Amino acid sequence: MKNLFRTYPNLSRLVTGALLLAAALIGSGFIHMPFVPAGLLLVILVNWLMFRSENKNLGLLGLDLQPKHLLLLLFGLLLGMASFLLSLYAGTLLRGGSIVQNTSMDFPQLLKSFIAIFPTTAVQDFIIIGYCFYKMIQLTNKSIATLVFGLFFISLHDVWGGNLVNTLFYASGLFMGYLMFSTSLLRSGTIWLPIGLHWGNNFANTYLFTFSRTTTSWLYVSGPQHPLTTIPQAIGLFIALNIGVAAVTGLICLLWRRRL
């Protein structure tokens, strides 16, 4: 085993980290903790242990309590929500219908959903842009690591629930989202920003801004929508639905030079 780590240090550590993360996710299902999700603690612990095995720490991911980094969590949260709202408006403009404000929101349920969605997004971020992403960059390069973990991010979601066109739309949108998360880490130097972006985007598109009225919707799409029957229309819809993520990714590239 020692010879394996000496001969293939990056590959062996990447595989070890991946196996430990898988074990952490499986093990979290058997551990029940009050207030703090076991899965989140375990994946952070795995990331910390793997960095410590190289005499490094989570500071490489910018995971600390510095005010300037913690503020990026809030900044990312707002940007994540804004990115989806922009896409919702662009998609509605293209397909028809109108954006309507819900006057009878269930605020307690909205708050519960806002809190409940955070651990899931944070866990995913420590998996897709954490230690293993860091090692894949060392093993290959940033472009290949982004492609590999972007595809892995897609695999974490159920993208096969509709026809081929819907599947491609969903998968491509997920990859665009991953580009936003990975770019925000590499540019800002802290995982707090992508966690905020992921949290805000998921909260917005699931609960806050929706394509039909729900109990937690603040804004939702109402009225008839035009069917898209041509390839140019489909391409236009894809651009519209991802314009928010693209805009935020571009903004991040303007605000930060590459840190990692």
N, C-alpha and C positions, 0 to 999 in steps of 0.2 A: 504493500500500500504506500509506504514512504517513497519507494522508487517511482511509483505512478505519479505521485504529486511532484516529485523532482523532475521527471521527464516531461509531463504535461501539466504544469502548474495551473494554468488558466482553465483548461478544459476540465480537469479533475475537480477544481473548486466550483466551476459552473455547475457541473453535474451534482456535486454534493449539495450545493445551495438549493438546486431545484428539488432534489429528493427531500431535503429537510423542510422546504416550504410545503411540499405536498403532504408530508407527515403532519405538519402544523395544522393545515386545513382539515385533514381527516381527524386529527386529535381534538380540534376545537369543538367538534360535534359531540364529544363526550364530556366536555368541561363546561359547567355553568357557573358564571361569575356575576355577582350583582354589579350593575352600573357600567362596567367596562367589558366589552365583548372579548371573549377569550381568543377568537381568531385574530383580531387586530394585535393584541399583545404578543401572540405567538409569532406572527410573521415579522413583527418588529424585532423580536428577540432573535429570530433566525438571521435577519439582516445584520444585527449587531454582532452575533457570534461569528458570522462569516467574515466580517470586516476585522474583528478582533483577532481572528486566526492569521491575519496578515499584518498585525500590529497597526491597524487603522481603526477608525471609528465611524459612527453615523454622521459625523461632520462632513464626510465626503458627499453625502446627500443633502447637506444643509439642514439636517434635522437637529435643530437646537432651539433654544428659547430666546434667541436674540429678537428684540422688538421689531427690527427691520424685516426679519424673516416671518415672524408671526403676522405682521401686517399684510404680508403677501398672501396669507391664507384668506383674509377678508377681501383683498383686492381680487384674487382669483375667483372667489365665490361670486362677487358682483359681475366680473367679466364672463364667467361661465353662464350665469343667468342671462346676461345681455346678449351673448352669442346666440343662444337658442331663440330669444325673442326676435332678434334681427332675422334669423332664418324663417321663423314662423310668419312674419310679415311678408318677407320676400316670396315664400311659397304660396301664401294666400293671394298676393297680388297676381301671381302667375296663374293659379288654378281657379280663382274666383272665390266667392264667399266674402265674409267680413269678420273682423275681430270684434268680439263682444265681451263686455265686462260682466262678470258674474256678481250679482248683487246679493247673493245668499250663500257666501262661502262658509265652510265649516272650519273656522280658524283653529280650534283645538286640534282637529285632525291634521290640518296643514302643518302645525307646529310639531306634532308627533312625527309626521312623515319627514319633515326637515331634519330632525335629530336622528331618526332611524336610518336614513339613507347614508349618513356620513361614514359609519364603519365599513360598509360594503365598498364604497368608492376608495376609501383609504387602504383597505386590504388589497384591492386590485392594483393600486398604484405602487405599493411596496413589492408586488410581484412583477409587474410589467416594466417598472422603471427603477427598481431597487438594485440590490447587490448583483443579481443575475444579469441584468441589463448592463451594469458596470463591467462585469467580467466578459460579457459578449463583445463589448466595445474593445476591450484589451485583446480578446482572442481574434477578432476580425477588424472591423472599423465601425464608425458611427452609422454609416448608411446601411450596412448589412444588419447590424444590431437593431436598427429601427425597423427594417423590413421584417426580420424574424419575429420580434416581439409585437409588431403591429399585427401580424398574422395570428400570433398567439392570443392577442387581445380579442380578435374576432372570434377565435375558437371558444372563448369564455362565455360567449353569448349564443343564444339559440337563433341562428340566422336562417334556418331551413324551414320556417313555418309557413311560407307562402310560395308563389310561383317564382320562376327563375329571375324575372326582372326585379321583383320585390327583394329577393335574396341578395342580388347584386347591389341594389340601392342601399340596403341595410348594412351589408358588409363593407361597402365603400365608405359609407358614412362613419362607421366605427373606426376604419383606418384613418380617416381624416381627423377624428377625435384623438386617436392615439398620437398622430403627428403633433397636435396641439399640446398634449401632455408631455411628450418626450422633448419637444422643442423648448417648452417652458422650463423644464429641469435643466437642460443643457445650457440655456441662456442665462437663467437667473441664478443657477448654482444651488437652489434649494428645492426640496420636494414639497415644501409647504405650498408653493404656487400651483403646481399641477394638482395637488389634492384639492385646493380650493376651486380650481377650474372644473375638475371632475365632479365634485360635490354640487357646485352651482348648476352645471349643465344637466346633470341627471335629475336634480330636484326640479329644475324648470321644465324639462321635457316630459317628466312623469306626473308632476302634481300641479305646478303653478301655471304654465302656459300649455294648453292642450288642444288637440284637434277636434275634440268634442267636449261637451259640458260634463264636468264631474263635480263632486262635492267640494273638492279642494281647488278647483280652477279659479284663478283670478281673471285670466283672459282665455277665451276659447274661440275656435272657428265655428261660424254659423252660416247657414245658407247653402245653396247648391254650388257644387264645384264642377268645373269643366273637365271632362275626361281627356287624358293625354293619349293621342293615337299615333303620333309620329316620333321618330328617333330624335329629331331636333327638339321637340317638346320635352321628351324624357331627359335629354341632356340639360335643357334649361331648368327643369325641375331639380335635377341633381345639384346644379350650381346654386340655385336659390336656397335649397335646404341645407347647403353647407357653407353659405356665404358668411354666416356668423362665425363659424369656426375658422374659416380662412382669414377673416378680418382680424380676429383676436390673435391668431398665429403671426400674422404680419405685424401687428402692433407690438407683440413680444419681441420680435426680431429687431424692431426699431428701438425699443426701450433698453435692451440689453445686448452687450456683446457676448460671444460664447464664453462660458465659464468652465464647462466640463468637457 
